[in-house]
Amino acid sequence: MSIGVIEVPSRKELFVRKLEEQILTGKLKVGDSLPSERQLQEETRISKTVIHAGLVELEQKGFLEITPRRGAVVANYEETGTMETLNALIRLNGGNMTRKQTRSFMEARIAIEGAALRRLASNHTEEDILFLEAILAQADALLEQPGYEVSELADLLFRYHRAICVRSRNEFFPLLLNEFKSLILEFWVRSILRFGAAQNVHLAKRYLDFIRAGDAEGAFQRLVRSVNEYLACFDEQD
């Protein structure tokens, strides 16, 4: 049996997570001033260098605003946050998205992938079709293997939808998908477990049918329908 490497969080990571938790749970509110770096050093017994680095990281994540005169002040992370802010929110919830976060995420998926599907259906090459067909062939081959890992199929589905974004010729769409990769993989795993592997692969093939036919609106509406079906099941579980 292989246990693997056990990594221990650094003092800076623990300091950052502690302040993130206090901000996200409302113990520290927007506009609250943090103690000085010297005071934080005395309270936490962490070096001033580590304290400073942690505060800078929290500012980069949108949790703090640091100015020379006021020092560190809690910022409105909904206005100043980044993907790291979202990751902190999900980590606080035990690695799971809330219902509101799930809906927000799926709305973002419609905006990004929906636009990519429309672009690709309206303007694609035979090479685009062959590339997508190759990924689907890998998915079909995987389903024929006994005992395949759900995570492997989830990864293939992620690659397939990222390929749609890449082939849409929009430079930002695939980068945005990569930024959301961990959340998207979680979505695909849940979708496979709920609707079945074959159904998810079949749906991917339907998107390709729409692309081949040049039916941009049909592809978009099928995406919206699949998202609504997923959200309906998510609501039922609650």
Secondary structure, 3 states (H helix, E strand, C coil): CCCCCCCCCCHHHHHHHHHHHHHHCCCCCCCCECCCHHHHHHHHCCCHHHHHHHHHHHHHCCCEEEECCCEEEECCHHHHCCHHHHHHHHHHCCCCCCHHHHHHHHHHHHHHHHHHHHHHHHCCCHHHHHHHHHHHHHHHHHHCCCCCCHHHHHHHHHHHHHHHHHHCCCCCHHHHHHHCHHHHHHHHHHHHHHHCHHHHHHHHHHHHHHHHHCCHHHHHHHHHHHHHHHHHHHHHHC
